[in-house]
């Protein structure tokens, strides 16, 4: 039942984490692969596939495998692919990132926008490396501390939510320790959180608050998500998603 309310909170949202088309394209610009080359891309944790569509647009000769475990969001992606005539170039698979059995060294790019935290940053780097071709790119956005002294409220929230939170220099060291060559990184702008993600999410939460008055389970999910929004509003200088671009050594 909790899952149903969770899906309702994110119903109609194009993104399930902070991000934007502009930031996706900025990250793509840091990948030194000719745009017209025939390549294979793996999009891990694709959700509703907003970034999948951008990848297909920016790499017009790429074949993409987009994986997620939410059939609800995969159905949304399949519909969007049909509308844009991209179904033949994108395979949509209900598959966990923990159960991937693709041939080794089969992808030129592995993309994980807002999803590597599910595996844990260091485990994701390690487990996904064998699927990349030599000199292939892994591109991911990962929640990171922006400085060394975040507020106690920020630390308490994220220590409960994601124990691998760390600073950008620490993440870069983890990249290099995991047999990658660090290429570049950039911090997502505030608008990627507020306008692209939290604004439509908060609209849904307001509707749910009225609809489920007296329903403790539904309102518990609403309150949890609202707490995250309020925290970012107050402490957005402490943390953000950061795009990291790296190459397999």
C-alpha positions, 0 to 999 in steps of 0.5 A: 500500500505504501508503494501505491502512495509513493507512485501517486506522489510522483505521478506525472513528474518527468523526473524522479530526482533533481536534474534537467535537460540542460544538465543532462546535455552538459554532462553529455558534452563532457563525453568525448565520443562522436555524436554520430558514432554507432554506440551502445548505452546502458541507462541504469535506473532510468525511471520515466526515462526523461534522460533516456530520451535526451541520450537518444536525441544526442546520440542518434546512432546509439542503441540504448538499454534502459533498465528499472524495476518499476513497471509503472515508470517503465510503462510511461517510458515505453509510451513516450518512446512510441510517441517519439518513434524511438522504440526500435532504438531503445530496449526497455527492461524491467531489470534490477541493477543487481541482476544485470547479466549483459555481456562483458565490455558491451557498453560505450557509455553507462549512464546513471542519473540519480540512481547510483545511490541505490547500489551505493556509489563505490559498489556501483563503480565496482560492479558496473566496470566490467560491462564497460568497454575499454575507454568507455564512459561511466556518467552518474549524478550523485548526492554530495556534500558541497563543503566540509561543515554541513549543518547538523540537520543536514548531516542527521538527515543524510546519515539516515538516508544515505550513509555514503554521502561525501565531499566532491574531492572524496568522491573523485578519489573513490573514482580513481581508486575504482580503476577509472580515470576521472574526467570532470564534474559539475554541481547541479544548479538550484533550479534542477532541485526547485523548478524541475523536481520539488515544485511539481512534487510539492503540488502532488503532495498538497493534493494528497494531503487533502485527499488522504486526511486521516490516512496515517500511511499516506500522510506519513509518506507526504510528510517524509517527502515534505521534510526533504523539500523543507530541508533543501530549502533551508540548507541547499548550500550544504549539498547537491547532486553532482554529475561525475564523468569518468573513463574506464582505465 
